[in-house]
Amino acid sequence: GHSNYVTSVDANSRIICSGSYDGTVRIWDATAEATESKVVGHSRNVWWMRYNQKGDKLLSYADQYCVWNCATGSLLHTSEDEPLTDIFDASTAREKYEAYLWGNL
């Protein structure tokens, strides 16, 4: 598990994901008999994250926005300015970003 507070959780029928103040995002296989996680890291607290509509990519925010591959846990892209709507599902990214800005998370 995480070594600090969990700040965000998102799930679909196959994958559960959690972000934490420990700077990690853990991706859990919900269908596996033995639960394993792929850990991806930020350099600061993870404030939130969200799957795209297909469930194959994950957008997270800590010190920057990151798009991750859910199957491998590898980092696909980063940005310090705004959600990567050209890579990540545009409506989900914008909705989550606006909620963060307005303090609704």
N, C-alpha and C positions, 0 to 999 in steps of 0.2 A: 504494500500500500504506500500511500504518501507519508512523508515525514513531517508534514505541517497541515494546516487547515485546508480542506477541500473548498474551493470557491465556485466551481461550476461542474455540472454533470449534464451530459446529453446521451441519448440512447436511441437505437433502432432495434429491429428484430435480431440483428446479428452482432452488433457492436455496442459496447458501453464505453464512454469516454469520461474522464475526470481531469480537472485542472486544479492546481493547488498553489498555495503560497510557497511551496518548496521549489517552484520554478519548473515543474514537470507537468506534462500532459501524459496520462496513461490511457492506452487503448486496450480494452479487454475484449476477448472473443466470447460473446455471450452463449455461443452454441457449443463450446468445447467442454469436455468432461473435466479436464484440469484447466483451471483458469490461469492464463498467462497474460502478461501485458507487454506492450511495446512502449518504451518510455522515450518521449521526446522532450527536449529541454529548452527553456528560455533562460535568460540570465537574471530575470526578476520574477516577482509574483505573477502567476497567471490569473488574470481577472475574469476572463470568460472564454468560451469556445462554442462552436456550433458546427454540425455536419452540413454538407450541401444536400440537395434533394436526392441525389443518387446514393449518398452514404459512403462514397469512396474517398472524399476529401474532408478535411477538418480545418476550419478557420479558428485560430486562437489569437488572443491579445494579451500581451504582458508589456514589455518595453517596446515592442513592435508587433505588427500584424504578421502572422505566419500561416501559410497554407501547407498542410501535411498530407501525405498519402496514408490512408488508414490501413492498407494492406501491409505496407512495409515499415511505416513509422518514419519515413524519410521526409525531409524538408523539401518542399517543391518551390516555394517562393516567399520572399519577405518584403515588407513595405513599412516605412515609418509614418507615412502620411494618412492613408485611408484604406478601407477594405479593398481587397483585390477583386473587384467585381468582374473583371474580365477572365479571371481564372476560377474564381469561386462563384457559386450561384448568386446573382446580383441581388435579388429580392431578399434573400436570407441575410446576406452580408450587410446590406443597407439597414434592414430592420434591426439587427443586432447592434450595429454601430450607433444608430440613433437612440436606441434604448440605453446604451452605455452613456452617451453624452447627456441624456436627460435624467440619469440616475435611477432608471427603472429596472436595473438588474439586481 
